[in-house]
Amino acid sequence: MMTNPILETKYKTQKQLTEEAQYDIAKYVENSHSIVRAVEAQYGVTFNYGVREGGKVESLVAHHRASNKGLEPTP
């Protein structure tokens, strides 16, 4: 895999966020959004978010866990 210092930092940060969220995607997103809000406050910027079309996304977590028992990462 090709890499460079920027990608290495990205991978390290993603791994840290994943571990802090204990492999829970909802917690990962919540933590990431909290960091974005802190950056907005610190630097006086506002990020704009796109609108996703198609309504609410159905959760696949229960289905995934039921069909793949034992394959979840261990915290």
Secondary structure, DSSP 4 states (H G I P E B T S, - for coil): ----HHHHHHHHHHHHHHHHTTT-HHHHHHHHHHHHHHHHHHHT--------SSSPPPP-HHHHHHHSTT-SPP-
